[in-house]
Amino acid sequence: MDPFLDFTQALHKTARSMAGPNTSDLMEKIVSLCKRRGFIFPSSEIYGGLNGFWDYGPLGAELKKNIRDRWWEDMVRRRDDIVGLESSIIMHPKVWEASGHVGGFTDPMVDCKTSKQRFRADQIFFSPVVIGGSTAGYVSVLESEWIAEELQEKAEALKRKKAIQGKLDPVQPRDFTEARPEEIPLVPSPATGEPGSLTPPRAFNMMFETWVGALRDESAIAYLRPETAQGMFADFKAVLDTGRVKIPFGIAQIGKSFRNEITPRNFTFRSREFEQMEMEYFISDQDDWQKWHRYWIDWCRDWLLSVGVPESSLSQYDHPKEKLAFYSKGTADIMFRFPFGVQELWGIAARGDYDLSQHAKFSGTPMTYFDEATKRRYVPHVIEPAVGVDRIALAILCSAYCEDQAPDEKGNLETRVVMKFHPRIAPIKVAVFPLLKNKPDLVAKAKETRDLLRPHMTVFYDEAGAIGRRYRRQDEAGTPFGVTIDFETLGEKGPELKDTVTLRDRDSMKQERIKMGDLAPLLLEKIR
Ligand code: ATP
């Protein structure tokens, strides 16, 4: 498929891929608000965009920075047992041989020979259509929250089209990796709806390759990292040798990762360039890994609540034992209810000593820990909470989006779009408005207020347009507080009101009068 898409196409594609029988146009509204207000837009849009790559505009960049800063603060700075790391994006290619990525970081890929579209085989679901005990054909759909319902609808449509009498059996969804060879030509392509054009699945390695140095031969091949985690394993010894850490301890990192995803989709949910926040928590080989696994699942869940992700949108998925990698002891995903379905947000994996042992084997460097108390040397085990900054940003955007009714300038109720970000994570904390822009005294006082607050938080100064419209713009940006400088502030309505301002709360739209001097401490308390 052509990787170059213009924004309108990308938008429609995103909206279409999200639409299910029961969804509203919520996701389309969120995508368009992100574009309109400067949260997120397609990368290199002036050239038509590049599929799977996104840019964060002024508000999006602040939102992401707040997510990163908050995580780093809670995960690293406020703890004695976790240290930070910033490893390089391009590492020695042997790292990726040891980790298993060169050999096995693949997704099963399927081509549609007619439409030239590519799919991930595990995202195509199909079922035989059984009528009166015999198979009348096959139906297929792309992964969504309503796979069985959509397949059933298609099965009924096929029955009507072929005018076959008899009882239609309930569909039996399977993904395309489970298709038997004789079924492959019979399953319709999700692109054309016709059977016969899908190829059998084949392994596609998702690592981006590049060359290091002047020569472009096999020996110069290197990879853009597909995860940040291997930096922590490869540097385990170096961090240990600094002498600051004792088991149990963790190494945390935030950074870009790259995966040549076969089907980037659902807006930023599955991108080809994205940012991860990962932490490797090293424990003793004799420690109770389940206790630590539970601890980190709870920690991640609590952290999400602390940045305003509602508990009601979260759930937990424990990977069944038979689907785990051979070295894995257990993996739990914290799932989030996106408008396009319940999907993985944060994975918490108990990986045993696999990664350190592999690096010891491939590098010849022992990856062991010496316990002074017991005089025992061993390879530590690891618990890994891994999450994408972009996925958290998307979950926060989806959680924050809200429509309510608010009076316009003439007092008539109108629909108000408001992003109800937690003040801690909101891109702009406070907006400052002079009531009128053509009154120099009001403007001067407003700028004084802006400068008073600026050292403490992100402030947006806005003097353009009617005050109601300025409030609405900030509601869409998710700014929790608005401060208006009016004639009372100047002392024109009595000396007792001089140097007081109105403070407006985004969610309740209530306004109260506050002394200018009290503003900074009051707001700081609310945003921390
Ligand atoms: P999936 O099965 O969805 O491809 P994964 O289980 O391979 O994802 P991990 O390798 O565990 O994902 O990555 C850890 C986290 O990084 C994920 O929980 C997710 O938040 C984020 N992440 C992974 N791939 C992407 C991507 N293509 N775009 C955005 N975020 C991603």
Residues whose N, C-alpha, C, O or C-beta is under 5 A from the ligand:
A	BS01	ATP	T268 F269 R270 S271 F274 E344 L345 W346 G347 A386 V387 G388 R391
